[in-house]
C-alpha cells in the first residue's frame, strides 16, 4: 500500500479534502481503499489510491478567525 495509517494526504482534484489516513484495506477485488479523516471537521471519507497525493503541510488554528487552516511547511 502506498500510504500508511497516520500519513497526511490530500485529494488532488475537485473539492478540497486534506486529512490523516485512519485505515487502509484491500477490497475482495484487490483494489486498495483508504479511510481519511478530514483535518478540520473530522469527517471520514473513503478514497481510491489514485485520488490521493501526500500532504506535506500542517493544520494550524487561527486565533483571529477561530478556524483551522492548512499551512505548507
C-alpha positions as CSV (number, residue, x, y, z in Angstrom):
1,X,0.0,0.0,0.0
2,X,1.2,3.4,-0.9
3,X,0.1,5.2,2.3
4,X,0.2,4.1,5.9
5,X,-2.0,4.9,8.8
6,X,-1.1,8.4,10.2
7,X,0.1,9.7,6.8
8,X,-1.3,13.0,5.8
9,X,-2.8,13.2,2.3
10,X,-5.0,15.4,0.2
11,X,-7.4,14.8,-2.6
12,X,-5.6,16.1,-5.7
13,X,-8.5,17.4,-7.7
14,X,-12.1,18.6,-7.3
15,X,-13.2,19.6,-3.8
16,X,-10.6,20.2,-1.1
17,X,-10.1,17.3,1.3
18,X,-7.0,17.1,3.5
19,X,-6.6,14.7,6.3
20,X,-5.0,11.8,8.0
21,X,-5.2,8.2,6.8
22,X,-7.1,6.3,9.6
23,X,-7.5,2.9,7.8
24,X,-6.2,1.2,4.7
25,X,-7.7,-2.0,3.3
26,X,-8.0,-4.1,0.2
27,X,-11.4,-5.0,-1.3
28,X,-12.2,-8.5,-2.4
29,X,-11.5,-7.3,-5.9
30,X,-7.9,-6.4,-4.9
31,X,-8.4,-2.7,-5.1
32,X,-6.9,-0.6,-2.3
33,X,-9.0,1.9,-0.3
34,X,-8.1,4.5,2.3
35,X,-10.3,6.0,5.0
36,X,-9.2,9.6,5.5
37,X,-10.2,11.7,8.5
38,X,-10.6,15.4,7.3
39,X,-8.4,17.6,9.5
40,X,-10.8,20.4,10.1
41,X,-14.2,18.7,10.6
42,X,-13.2,15.1,11.4
43,X,-15.4,13.8,8.6
44,X,-14.4,10.4,7.3
45,X,-14.2,9.6,3.5
46,X,-13.1,6.5,1.6
47,X,-10.8,7.2,-1.3
48,X,-9.1,5.2,-4.1
49,X,-5.3,5.3,-4.0
50,X,-5.2,7.3,-7.3
51,X,-7.3,10.1,-5.8
52,X,-4.7,11.0,-3.2
53,X,-1.3,12.7,-3.0
54,X,1.0,13.3,0.0
55,X,0.3,16.4,2.0
56,X,3.4,18.0,3.5
57,X,1.8,20.8,5.3
58,X,0.1,21.1,8.7
59,X,-3.2,22.1,10.2
60,X,-3.0,25.3,12.3
61,X,-5.5,27.1,14.4
62,X,-6.1,30.8,13.6
63,X,-6.8,32.9,16.7
64,X,-8.1,35.8,14.6
65,X,-10.9,33.9,12.8
66,X,-11.1,31.0,15.2
67,X,-10.9,28.4,12.4
68,X,-8.4,25.8,11.3
69,X,-6.4,26.4,8.1
70,X,-3.8,24.4,6.2
71,X,-0.3,25.7,6.0
72,X,2.5,24.3,3.9
73,X,5.9,23.6,5.5
